[in-house]
Amino acid sequence: MGYALCFGIFLLTQTIGGEARDLIYETGFEETEGYSMEKDLIGQSGWIGYVSGGDFLETNHDASTGLLELMNEPGNQRAYIGFAPPAHSLPIEFLSVIMPVDYVPAMDVVDQVLRFDVEMGIVDSLNNQRDNFRWSAYNSEGFRLFSLDFDNETKFIAYSLDDEQGLRDTDYVFENDIIYDLTILMDFPRNRWEASIGTTALFEAQPITTIGSELNLSDMDAVWSIYDPDSPGDNFLVFDNYKLELVKSSPVPLVLQPIGLSIEGFFTLRIAGPAGSICDLEYSEDLVHWKPAVSGVQIGVDGVTQWSDPTSKATAIRYYRATTVGL
């Protein structure tokens, strides 16, 4: 007796397709948008700054958190953070530039994700002091939800959650003086996020909060984390085309895997998909005519479940496919 599988389609995932998009905020830091290279980014077009110790910087200051003239091509201004810290009474451990967006998701809408895109690169230090640069998400309560970290000393890319467990390394490194396309996807109803550079996913989806914090986005910040506050590096993060938009999620396949025969002699499948999702299975003996096999199969909390076909003894070969019908 032989069996074959075909893969179902129609499962919500974080992959983005061509459906409607609702723009929340976008800027290219251009002169036509009101940005001036003669001023710091902080204080322009709603951008504010924040330094360790709880100080907000809302006006221009003698620092480098503005628009970098040397990195700009004609008609293409870019923002940057780093190079030299602002004047402050105490050594600065970190500096953030912030655009408040105050996004509150509709938690009952499960086919939309919040997408953050930015072009970014890190310019190395000339003074042999190297720091970390991050993108950090904060909620309306002022709690940091997660961060994506770029270590300019090791060139490692890591991420952290709100569980106080520190940075978790990915398997990826970056290079200086290269502009990367970074995307962060936030699925608030399902409490998960993921990040990619270009088409490369940096890690598997992680929880937005592990401690039950409010699931919303107040701001997505560019952060300069200074390794030695008494001797900061003159490295810096340059970024452009900063965008936040709400997009519809696109379908990708459920994963069906053959397990073998059950004790009763029934063919058994392993079905993988988002925890809690519900699917229907169909079978065919010729890949043309399909019949219902079972309905209402729920994926377990670990993202998998098993199902045995009680009618499989009656045929020599059978194909299966699955369709998501609920979440």
C-alpha positions as CSV (number, residue, x, y, z in Angstrom):
1,M,0.0,0.0,0.0
2,G,1.4,3.4,-0.9
3,Y,0.5,7.0,0.0
4,A,1.4,10.4,-1.3
5,L,0.9,13.9,0.0
6,C,0.2,17.2,-1.7
7,F,0.4,20.4,0.2
8,G,-2.5,22.6,1.3
9,I,-2.3,26.3,0.7
10,F,-4.3,29.2,2.3
11,L,-2.5,29.5,5.7
12,L,-1.9,32.9,7.2
13,T,1.7,33.7,7.6
14,Q,4.0,36.7,7.9
15,T,4.9,36.8,4.3
16,I,3.7,40.0,2.7
17,G,1.9,40.0,-0.7
18,G,0.4,42.6,-2.9
19,E,-2.8,43.3,-0.9
20,A,-3.9,46.7,0.3
21,R,-1.6,48.6,2.5
22,D,-2.4,51.4,5.0
23,L,0.4,53.8,5.5
24,I,1.0,54.9,9.0
25,Y,4.2,56.9,8.7
26,E,6.8,57.4,6.0
27,T,9.8,59.7,5.4
28,G,12.8,59.8,3.2
29,F,14.3,62.8,5.1
30,E,14.3,64.9,2.0
31,E,14.5,68.6,1.6
32,T,11.1,68.5,-0.1
33,E,9.6,67.1,3.2
34,G,11.0,70.0,5.2
35,Y,14.3,68.5,6.4
36,S,17.4,70.5,6.5
37,M,21.0,69.2,6.5
38,E,22.0,72.3,8.4
39,K,20.1,71.0,11.5
40,D,20.0,67.9,13.7
41,L,17.2,65.4,13.1
42,I,16.0,66.0,16.6
43,G,13.5,68.8,16.5
44,Q,12.7,68.4,12.8
45,S,9.3,67.2,11.6
46,G,8.3,65.7,14.9
47,W,11.4,63.7,15.7
48,I,12.6,63.8,19.3
49,G,15.6,62.4,21.2
50,Y,16.0,60.6,24.4
51,V,19.2,59.9,26.4
52,S,19.9,57.6,29.3
53,G,18.9,59.2,32.5
54,G,15.4,60.1,31.3
55,D,16.1,63.3,29.4
56,F,14.2,64.1,26.3
57,L,15.9,66.3,23.7
58,E,13.3,68.2,21.7
59,T,15.4,71.0,20.3
60,N,18.5,71.2,18.2
61,H,21.8,70.6,20.1
62,D,25.5,70.2,19.4
63,A,25.4,66.6,18.4
64,S,25.5,64.4,15.3
65,T,22.0,62.9,15.5
66,G,21.0,64.8,12.4
67,L,21.4,64.5,8.7
68,L,24.8,63.4,7.4
69,E,25.9,65.6,4.6
70,L,28.9,63.4,3.5
71,M,26.8,60.3,3.1
72,N,24.2,62.0,0.9
73,E,23.9,61.9,-2.8
74,P,22.2,64.8,-4.6
75,G,18.5,64.7,-3.9
76,N,18.9,61.8,-1.4
77,Q,19.3,62.9,2.2
78,R,19.7,60.3,4.9
79,A,19.5,60.5,8.7
80,Y,22.1,59.2,11.1
81,I,22.7,58.6,14.8
82,G,26.1,58.3,16.4
83,F,29.5,59.8,15.8
84,A,29.5,62.2,18.7
85,P,27.1,62.3,21.7
86,P,25.2,65.5,22.7
87,A,26.5,67.7,25.4
88,H,25.2,66.3,28.7
89,S,26.0,66.6,32.4
90,L,26.7,62.9,32.7
91,P,28.3,60.3,30.3
92,I,25.6,58.9,28.0
93,E,25.0,55.2,27.8
94,F,22.5,55.3,25.0
95,L,20.8,57.9,22.7
96,S,17.6,57.3,20.8
97,V,15.9,59.2,18.1
98,I,12.1,58.7,18.1
99,M,9.2,59.3,15.8
100,P,5.9,58.8,17.9
101,V,3.4,56.9,15.9
102,D,1.0,55.6,18.6
103,Y,-0.3,52.7,16.7
104,V,-3.1,50.7,18.4
105,P,-3.9,47.4,16.6
106,A,-7.4,46.0,16.1
107,M,-6.8,42.8,18.0
108,D,-9.8,41.1,16.4
109,V,-8.4,41.5,12.9
110,V,-6.0,38.6,12.3
111,D,-5.1,39.0,8.7
112,Q,-3.0,42.2,9.1
113,V,0.5,42.8,10.3
114,L,2.4,46.0,11.0
115,R,5.4,46.3,8.8
116,F,8.5,48.4,9.5
117,D,11.0,49.0,6.6
118,V,14.2,51.0,6.7
119,E,17.4,51.2,4.7
120,M,20.3,51.2,7.1
121,G,24.1,50.8,7.3
122,I,26.8,51.2,10.0
123,V,29.9,53.3,9.4
124,D,32.9,52.1,11.4
125,S,34.8,54.1,14.0
126,L,38.1,55.9,13.3
127,N,39.0,56.1,17.0
128,N,39.1,52.3,17.6
129,Q,36.1,52.5,20.0
130,R,33.0,50.6,18.7
131,D,29.4,50.5,19.9
132,N,26.1,48.8,19.3
133,F,23.2,50.2,17.3
134,R,19.6,49.0,17.6
135,W,16.1,49.2,16.5
136,S,13.8,49.1,19.5
137,A,10.0,48.9,19.7
138,Y,8.2,50.5,22.6
139,N,4.6,50.4,23.6
140,S,2.3,53.2,25.0
141,E,3.3,52.4,28.6
142,G,6.9,53.2,27.7
143,F,8.0,49.6,28.0
144,R,10.6,48.2,25.5
145,L,9.0,45.2,23.7
146,F,12.0,44.0,21.7
147,S,15.2,45.1,20.0
148,L,17.3,44.1,17.0
149,D,20.9,44.7,17.8
150,F,24.0,45.3,15.6
151,D,27.3,45.0,17.4
152,N,29.9,47.0,15.6
153,E,32.7,45.3,17.4
154,T,31.9,41.7,16.6
155,K,29.6,42.5,13.6
156,F,27.0,40.0,15.1
157,I,23.3,40.6,14.7
158,A,21.3,39.7,17.8
159,Y,17.8,40.3,19.2
160,S,16.4,40.8,22.7
161,L,12.9,40.3,24.2
162,D,11.3,41.9,27.3
163,D,12.2,38.9,29.5
164,E,15.5,40.4,30.8
165,Q,17.5,37.5,29.3
166,G,19.8,39.7,27.3
167,L,20.8,39.5,23.7
168,R,20.3,36.3,21.7
169,D,22.7,35.9,18.7
170,T,21.4,35.0,15.3
171,D,23.6,33.2,12.7
172,Y,24.2,36.4,10.8
173,V,26.8,39.2,10.7
174,F,26.9,42.5,8.9
175,E,29.6,44.5,7.1
176,N,30.4,48.2,7.5
177,D,29.6,50.7,4.8
178,I,26.9,48.6,3.2
179,I,23.2,49.7,3.0
180,Y,20.8,46.9,4.0
181,D,17.1,46.6,3.6
182,L,15.7,45.8,7.0
183,T,12.1,44.6,7.5
184,I,10.4,44.0,10.9
185,L,7.0,42.4,10.9
186,M,4.7,42.7,14.0
187,D,1.6,40.5,14.3
188,F,0.0,42.0,17.5
189,P,-3.1,39.7,17.6
190,R,-0.8,36.7,17.6
191,N,1.9,38.4,19.8
192,R,4.8,37.6,17.5
193,W,7.4,39.5,15.5
194,E,10.2,38.6,13.0
195,A,13.0,40.4,11.2
196,S,14.7,40.0,7.8
197,I,17.4,41.6,5.8
198,G,16.4,41.5,2.2
199,T,14.9,38.1,1.7
200,T,16.8,36.5,4.5
201,A,15.0,35.8,7.8
202,L,17.2,36.4,10.8
203,F,15.4,34.1,13.2
204,E,12.1,32.3,13.8
205,A,9.1,34.4,14.9
206,Q,9.4,35.5,18.5
207,P,6.8,36.9,21.0
208,I,6.4,40.7,21.0
209,T,5.9,40.5,24.8
210,T,6.7,37.7,27.2
211,I,5.3,39.4,30.3
212,G,1.9,40.6,29.2
213,S,2.7,44.2,28.3
214,E,0.3,46.2,26.3
215,L,0.3,45.1,22.7
216,N,0.7,48.3,20.7
217,L,3.5,50.4,19.2
218,S,4.2,53.8,20.5
219,D,7.5,54.2,18.5
220,M,10.2,52.3,16.7
221,D,13.5,53.9,17.7
222,A,17.0,54.1,16.3
223,V,19.3,53.6,19.3
224,W,23.0,54.2,19.8
225,S,24.2,52.0,22.7
226,I,27.6,53.2,23.8
227,Y,29.9,50.5,25.0
228,D,32.1,52.9,27.1
229,P,30.2,56.1,27.9
230,D,33.5,57.8,28.9
231,S,35.0,57.0,25.5
232,P,32.3,56.6,22.8
233,G,33.1,55.5,19.3
234,D,32.7,57.8,16.3
235,N,30.9,55.1,14.5
236,F,27.3,55.8,13.4
237,L,24.1,54.3,12.1
238,V,22.9,55.9,8.8
239,F,19.3,55.2,7.8
240,D,16.8,56.3,5.1
241,N,13.3,55.5,3.8
242,Y,11.8,54.9,7.2
243,K,8.3,53.4,6.8
244,L,5.5,51.9,8.9
245,E,2.5,50.4,7.2
246,L,-0.4,48.0,7.9
247,V,-0.5,45.2,5.4
248,K,-2.5,42.1,4.8
249,S,-0.8,38.8,5.4
250,S,-0.4,36.4,2.5
251,P,-1.1,32.7,2.3
252,V,1.6,30.1,2.4
253,P,1.3,26.3,2.6
254,L,0.4,24.2,5.6
255,V,3.0,21.5,6.0
256,L,1.8,17.9,5.8
257,Q,4.2,15.1,6.6
258,P,3.7,11.3,6.5
259,I,4.1,9.5,9.8
260,G,3.2,6.0,8.8
261,L,0.6,3.6,10.0
262,S,-1.2,3.8,13.4
263,I,-1.6,0.7,15.6
264,E,-5.0,0.2,13.9
265,G,-3.3,0.3,10.5
266,F,-4.6,3.8,9.5
267,F,-2.3,6.1,7.6
268,T,-1.2,9.0,9.9
269,L,-0.3,12.6,8.9
270,R,1.6,15.3,10.8
271,I,0.1,18.7,10.2
272,A,2.1,21.8,11.0
273,G,0.9,25.4,11.2
274,P,0.2,28.3,13.5
275,A,-0.9,27.2,17.0
276,G,-4.7,27.2,17.3
277,S,-5.5,27.3,13.6
278,I,-8.2,25.0,12.3
279,C,-8.1,23.2,9.0
280,D,-10.0,20.8,6.8
281,L,-8.4,17.9,5.0
282,E,-9.4,16.4,1.7
283,Y,-8.2,13.3,-0.1
284,S,-8.0,12.2,-3.7
285,E,-7.0,9.0,-5.5
286,D,-6.2,10.7,-8.8
287,L,-5.4,14.3,-8.0
288,V,-8.5,15.4,-10.0
289,H,-11.4,14.5,-7.8
290,W,-11.3,15.5,-4.2
291,K,-13.5,14.3,-1.3
292,P,-13.7,15.5,2.3
293,A,-11.5,13.6,4.7
294,V,-12.0,15.4,8.0
295,S,-13.1,18.9,9.1
296,G,-12.2,21.0,12.1
297,V,-8.7,19.7,12.8
298,Q,-7.0,22.1,15.3
299,I,-3.3,22.7,15.3
300,G,-1.9,22.2,18.8
301,V,-0.2,24.8,21.0
302,D,3.2,23.6,19.8
303,G,2.2,24.3,16.2
304,V,1.6,20.6,15.2
305,T,-1.0,17.9,15.4
306,Q,-1.5,14.4,14.1
307,W,-4.4,12.8,12.3
308,S,-5.1,9.3,11.3
309,D,-7.4,8.5,8.3
310,P,-9.8,5.8,9.4
311,T,-10.8,5.1,5.7
312,S,-7.2,4.7,4.4
313,K,-7.3,0.9,4.5
314,A,-9.8,0.9,1.6
315,T,-7.4,2.2,-1.0
316,A,-3.9,1.5,-2.3
317,I,-2.9,5.1,-2.9
318,R,-4.2,8.4,-1.6
319,Y,-3.3,12.0,-1.8
320,Y,-4.1,14.7,0.8
321,R,-4.4,18.4,1.0
322,A,-5.3,20.8,3.8
323,T,-7.1,24.2,3.9
324,T,-7.1,26.6,6.8
325,V,-10.7,27.5,7.7
326,G,-10.3,29.3,11.1
327,L,-8.0,30.7,13.7
